[in-house]
Amino acid sequence: MIATVVVTIVLAVLFTFSSAIKLLGVPQSLAIRDHLGVTPMLWRVIGILELAGVVGVLVGLAWAPPIGVAAAIGLALLSVGAVAFHVRASDGWAKTAPAVLAIVLAVSTAILQTRLIGF
């Protein structure tokens, strides 16, 4: 149970930060958006989806594990999309690594929260 709490909270912190810089229009975030060739509208949608994922994994941890599992899978899929955009932009490992780490954390969260369901 401790591992589930720790991994879920780390995932939530990571995506809260990622969502906030997108939704607040932090200049560094906008530079990344432009580098990756993402439209401003899609960037905002991604930020909103990240925030929804954070809420979902925390709800899963506190109350309804199936919601947490679904949210973690959604965050993993968003991160797969991020990796794809970084690969398309010919970014190296240093720029792609945070998205890969996010996939690992999101999949780990999904697996750990599945255990709360009893599978």
C-alpha positions in Angstrom: 0.0 0.0 0.0 2.9 2.4 0.8 4.3 1.9 -2.7 0.9 2.7 -4.2 0.6 5.9 -2.3 4.2 7.1 -3.0 4.1 6.3 -6.8 0.6 7.8 -7.2 1.6 11.0 -5.4 4.8 11.3 -7.5 2.8 10.8 -10.7 0.3 13.4 -9.5 3.0 15.9 -8.7 4.7 15.4 -12.1 1.4 15.9 -14.0 0.2 18.8 -11.9 3.4 20.6 -12.8 3.1 19.7 -16.4 -0.5 20.7 -16.6 0.1 24.0 -14.7 2.8 25.2 -17.0 0.7 24.5 -20.1 -2.5 26.1 -18.7 -0.7 29.1 -17.3 1.3 29.7 -20.5 4.7 29.6 -18.9 7.2 30.8 -21.6 9.4 27.7 -21.4 6.3 25.6 -22.0 5.2 27.7 -25.0 8.7 27.3 -26.4 8.4 23.5 -26.1 5.0 23.6 -27.7 6.3 25.5 -30.6 9.3 23.3 -31.0 7.1 20.2 -31.0 4.7 21.8 -33.5 1.6 21.5 -31.3 -1.2 24.0 -31.8 -2.1 26.3 -28.9 -5.6 24.7 -28.6 -4.2 21.2 -28.5 -1.6 22.3 -25.9 -4.4 23.6 -23.6 -6.4 20.4 -24.2 -3.4 18.3 -23.2 -3.0 20.4 -20.0 -6.7 19.9 -19.1 -6.4 16.2 -19.8 -3.3 16.0 -17.6 -5.2 17.8 -14.8 -8.1 15.4 -15.2 -5.7 12.5 -14.9 -4.3 13.9 -11.7 -7.7 14.1 -10.2 -8.5 10.6 -11.4 -5.5 8.9 -9.9 -6.0 10.7 -6.6 -9.7 9.7 -6.6 -8.5 6.2 -7.3 -6.1 6.2 -4.4 -8.6 7.6 -1.9 -11.9 6.2 -3.0 -12.4 4.3 -6.3 -9.4 2.3 -7.6 -11.0 1.6 -11.0 -11.1 5.3 -11.7 -7.5 5.6 -10.7 -6.5 2.8 -13.0 -8.3 4.3 -15.9 -6.8 7.7 -15.2 -3.3 6.3 -14.9 -3.7 4.5 -18.3 -4.9 7.8 -19.8 -1.8 9.6 -18.5 0.4 6.8 -19.9 -1.2 7.3 -23.3 -0.7 11.0 -23.2 2.9 10.4 -22.4 3.2 8.0 -25.3 1.9 10.8 -27.5 4.6 13.1 -26.0 7.3 10.6 -26.9 6.0 10.4 -30.4 6.1 14.2 -30.8 9.7 14.3 -29.4 10.8 11.6 -31.8 9.1 13.4 -34.7 11.0 16.6 -33.6 14.3 14.5 -33.6 14.8 15.3 -30.0 17.5 13.4 -28.1 17.2 11.3 -25.0 17.5 14.3 -22.6 14.3 16.0 -24.0 12.4 12.7 -24.4 13.4 11.2 -21.0 10.7 13.0 -18.9 7.9 11.6 -21.1 9.4 8.1 -20.8 9.6 8.5 -17.0 6.0 9.6 -17.0 5.0 6.4 -18.9 6.8 4.3 -16.3 5.2 6.1 -13.4 1.7 6.0 -15.0 1.9 2.3 -15.8 3.3 1.6 -12.3 0.4 3.5 -10.8 -2.1 1.6 -12.9 -0.6 -1.7 -11.8 -0.4 -0.8 -8.1 -3.9 0.6 -8.1 -5.2 -2.5 -9.8 -4.0 -4.4 -6.7 -6.3 -2.2 -4.6 -9.2 -3.6 -6.6 -8.2 -7.1 -5.7 -6.9 -8.4 -9.1 
